[in-house]
């Protein structure tokens, strides 16, 4: 048997910009057992022979994949090409969605999914540039049963206590190093926004000078921040500055896994310019999160928007198993410093 025999064959319905984006992400994920057969166009696409556009011909491919035909032949194209998955990537579905054909194919066992769901699955984040409000309402996921929430809190409490006890010797050593390295308190308290928008005091080992914001005021932390002390540079690389947050977990202010809590002044700024930003406050913030293990270090509005895309993906797929995956990725960062934020 060849590997190709086990590949899932996919078809993209819609040959526009959204469809091209799905195709690019499928190609980028070469690790998937999926082969993109091509596109089905809603209507013929004209392209210019010449730069002036005087002569035209019908487009035969998009993003390097063939246009296999028109929407009226969708079921025939799917059958002829052995399609098992159809991604609907229509920018405007009104009057264009072939409902009867899609129903027929769905009943025959084909998987039909929205382009935004496909992109989220392929990239591990919800693309705010393309997603619509209706997607949040009608897509699968975002389930949080009371049982799962109770289990998550129970796991947080148990591991918070165990983690604090096991980390105590390390925290004592770090406290001594911080005190010897620079003047000021060992533990730094800072207001952060948590569950349901409530403010709490997050605990961290101090990694900056005590006068870090005396002149500049509140500002984003940046990579290679000149305000960071020598000891702070080391504990930040391995995320050891976060160890006191075991106390925040035990108190119920934080979870092991969730969106990282942000400072109130930045939350006020970001909720004004980033859609759905407050949705990250629908769960407890975490010691670590999907955004932290997937996205590079960054500060500012654009980076906050990208991190939110990962946070929304976490909220959509939240589960104890997903939490375990994130914790294991975090342990790798802590032990190796690889991918540290």
N, C-alpha and C positions, 0 to 999 in steps of 0.2 A: 504494500500500500504506500502511495506517495503522500507527502504532507499536504499537498494541494487537495487531496480527496477529503480532508477533514476541515478545510477552510470554509468559513461562512461567506456566502456571496451576497454582497450588498448592492443596493440601487438607491440613487438619490433622486427624489422627485422634486424638480426645481433646478434650473441651470443658471441661477443668478449668483449674486455675491455670497449669500448665505450658504448655498449649496457648495460653492467653491471652497468656502472656509471649512465645511465639514470634510470635504475631500482632502484638503491639506492636512487636517488633523489625523485623518485615517492613515495617510501616507507617513506622517511623522511617527505614528505608533506601529512601527514595523514588527513589534513583538506580538501583536494580536493575530490570531488565526482568522483573518478577515481579508477578503479580496473585494475591491470595489469594481463592479462590472462597468459602471458608467452612470450617465444621467438620463432622465426623461424630462424633456422640455415642455413647459406649458404651452408655448407658442414658438414658431420658428425664430431663431436668432440670426440677425443679419450682421455680417462683419465686412469690413472694407478690404478690397484687394489692394488699394493704394492708400498712401497716407492722406491724400486729398479726399478720399471717400467717394470718388465718383462712381466706381464700380463696386458691387457688393456680391456676396455669396452667403449661403447659409452656413452658420458655424457647425463644425463637425465634432469639436471637442471643447471641454472646459477643464482648466487646471490639469491638462494632460490626459484626461479620461474622455472616452467617446460619448457623444450624445446618441443614444440608441434609438430614439424615436420620440413621437409626441405623446401627450397625455392620453389621447383617445386609444392608444395601443398599449396602455400600461400592463394589463393582465397578460397580453400576448408576450410582451417583452420579458416580464417576470418569469413566465413559464419557459420561454425559449432559452433564457440564460441561467436557469436553475437558481433563482433568487430566493433567499430565505429571510432577508431583512430589507425593509424599505424605510429610508429616512425622508420624512416630509420636510423640505426646506423651501417653502414658499413664503416670500416676503409678505404677500397679500393673498390670503386664502379665499376672500369673498368671491364667490362665483367661479372659482378655479379649482377647488378641491374635488377630485373625482370620488365622491363618497361611495357610490354603488360599487365601483371597482375595488376600492380599498376594503370595503366590507367583505366582498367576495374573497379577496386574497387573505384577509385576516382570518376568516372562517376556515380557509384551507390550511392554516397553520403558519403563515408568514408573520414575522414580527414587524409591526408598524410603529415607528417612534418619531417624535418631534425632533427637529434639528437641534433645539436648545438642550434637550435631554441627551442627545447623542454627543454634542460638544462637551457637556458636563462630564459624561462618562469617559470620554477620550482624554480630557485634560485634567480632571480632578478639580475643576472649579466652574462656577456659574459665570458665564460671560455677561457682564452687565451691559456691554455695548449692544448686544443683540436680544437679550431676554425681554419678554413682555410681562406685565403684571399678571395676565391670565395664566401664564406658565406656573407661577407659584400656587395659584388656586387649584388648577386641575392636574398638575403632574403628580406622579407617585412620590412617596417619601414624606419627610417632615412629620413622621409619626412619633409621638412621645406618650406612650401609655403610662399610667400611674405606676404600674409594676416596674417598667424599665427605669423610671425616674427614681423609685425607691431603691432598686438594685444599684443604680449608679451612685446614689448618695451613700449607700451602705459600703460599697467598694471604696469610695473616696475616704470615708471615715476610717475604715480598717487600714488602708494603705497609708493614709495620712499619719496615723499613730505609729505604725511600723516604720515608715520612712523617717519620721522625726527621730525615733529612738536610734535607728541605724546610722543616721547622718549626724547625730549629736557629737561624736568625737571629731569628725571632719569640721563641723561648724565651730567647735572650740578652737581648733588650729587656725581656721580662717579668721576668726575674731581677733586672735592675737596678732596675726600678720597684718590685718587692716589697721589695728591700733598702733603698731610699730611703724607702719608705712606713712601714715599721715594723721594729723590731728582731727578730732571730730568723733561723733558717735559711730559705733560699729553697725548698728541697725538703722536703716533709713526708712522712714514712713512716708508714704505718698498717697494722696487721694486718687482713687480710681473709680470708674463707673462699672457696676456689676449687674447682677440679675435685676430685671425690671427697671433699670436705670438708677438703682440705688447706689449711693456713694459709700465706699468703705476705704479703710487704710490698708494698703498693701505693704507687706514687710519684705525688705531686701537688705542684703549686705551692702553697705555703702561702697560704691566703686568710683565715685567722683569726689573732687575737692568739696569742702563744705561751702565754699563761696561760688560754686559752679554757676548759679543763676543770679548771683547778687547784682551783677552789672548788666547781663544780657536779658534777664527775665526768663520766663518759661519759653523753652524752645525744644524742637525735636532732637532726640538723640541721634547721632550720626555715626557711621563707621569711622574708626580711628579718631574718635572724639578727643580733642586735646584736653578736655576737662577731666578725663579718666586718670586715676592714679596708677602707679606701677602694679600694686596688688589688684586693683580693679580691672586692669587689662587682662590679667590671668584669670580671675574668677568669672569675668564676662565671657571669655573664649569658651570656657567649659560650662557655662551657665550656673556656676556655683553661687552666684549672687541671688539666685532664686530659692535657695534651700530654706530660708526662713518662712517661705510661703506654705510650708507644711502646716504651720499654725493657722493660716488663712483657710486652708482646706478643712482642718479639724473644726474650726469655727462655723463652717458652712458658707463662708463668703466666696470661696472658690471651689473648683473641681480640679481633678487631675488633668482632665482634657476638656478644652473648650476654647472659644475665642480669647485671645489675650486682652486683659482689661486696659482701657485707655484712660488718660487723664481727662477730667471734666472739661477743661478749657479746649482741648483738642476735639472732644466729642461734640461740643457746641459748634465748632467750625465744620467738622466733617458731616454732620447730619444735615447741614444746609446745602452742601454741594454734592453729596453722594447718595444716590437713591438706595433705599432699603438699609441704610446704615444702622438704624436702631434695631433691626431684626436680630443683630448679633447679641443684643441684651435679653433675648428671650430664654437664654440658658445661663447657668453660672459660668463666669470666665474661668479659664484654665491655667494651670502651671505651664502647660504646653498646649499646642494646638496644631491643626492641619496646616494652617498658614505658616506657622513657625518652622515646620519640618519640610515644607515644599517651596517656600519663597525666600529669595535672598534678603539680606539685611537691607532695609530701606526706610526712609522717613519722608513725610510729606503727603500731600493729598493723593497724588497718583499712586504711590506705594500703598497707602491706606485703602484705596479702591481695589487694587489687585489682591491685597490680603483679605478684603471683604469677600471677594469672589471665592476664595478657598474656604472662608468661614461659612458662607452660604451652602457650599457643597457639603461641609461637615454637618450642618443643621439638617440638610435633606437626607443624609445617609447615617445619621447618628445611631450608634449601637455600641454595645460593650466590646464587640469584636473589632470594630473600627477604632475604638479607644485603645485597644491593645496594640494594634498596628502602629498608631501614633506614638504610644509610649516606647515601643521597641525602637522606632526611628529616633526618638529623643535620646534614649540610652546610648545609641550609636554615636550621636553628636557629643554627648557628655563624656564618653570614654575616649573618643578620638579627636574631638574638636572639629571634625569634618562637617562642613555645612553649618557651622555655628552662626547664629544670627546676632 
